[in-house]
Amino acid sequence: MKNKESLTVKMIKRMYGVSGVLDEYRRGEIDKIGNKAFMILYIYMPLSAFLALLFIEKAPREALFGLIGSNLMIYFLITGYIGIKTSKLKLMDIEVEKSNIKKIRYQTIVKCLGVAIYFSVVIHFLNSLISMMMDDGSFLTYLMSWRHINRSLTSGVIFGVLILAISLLRIKKVED
């Protein structure tokens, strides 16, 4: 009988890129990384809200864009920090026996193909929606535009190749 993972464990594994069993060592290292990221956010969030409140009376538009921009910057910095730390600690490695390496690589290629298709479709709909809002045109016109379809397919191919390269580099052979 297979043990079911809790939603929390699934989310932790997904957010930190951990595959396989979430053992005590991995959980401890993830807790350390998460605590450091939390401490940065614990200081940043009230500080950014306070600064936005200071500037909102004089320049509300600039305060909003400054807050959104700084939030995005902090998000990408923390995501990068988490990615670098989990990579250095080898928490993201997928350890595979030599006999199963071809099967796992094939499964990885199929998963990345699905991710690329999903990405292309979502990007196409979002780009069409944004273009429609900006230009006050018909959604269907933008949705069926070959230029938009071509851009979405190109984006999906590039994204799929990058994800495939990263996923294949994470696979490590383990001797039997």
C-alpha positions, 0 to 999 in steps of 0.5 A: 500500500502506498503512503499518501503524502499530505498537501503540505509535503506536496507543496514543499516538494513542488516549491523547492524542486525536491523529487523523491522522498522528503527525508529528515535531512532534506526537510531540515535544509528546506526549513533553513532556506525557508526561514532565511527567506521568511526573515527577508520578507518579514523585514521587507513587507512592512517597510515597503508598505510604510514607504508606499504610504509615505509617497501615495499622497504626493505621487500615487501612480509612482508609489503604486508602480514602485511598490509593484516593481519592488515586490517583483524584484524581491520575489525574483531575488528570493526565488533565485536564492531558493533555487541556488541554495537547493541546487548547491545542497543537491536537494533538486537532484533526481537519483536514478539507478543505471538500469532506469536512466533511459525510462526516466529520461523518456518520462522527462521528455514527455513531461517537458513536452506537455509543459511546453504545450501548456505554456504555449496555450496559456501565453497565447490566451494571455497575450490575446487578452492583453492585446485586446485590452490595450487596443480595444479590438476583438478577442477572437481577432487576436486569438486567431492572428497568425502573428500571435500564434507564431509568437506563442509557439516560439515562446513554448518551444524556447520554454520547453527546451529550457525546462528540458535542459534543466530537467535532464541536468538534474538526473543523476546516475546512482550505481546499483 
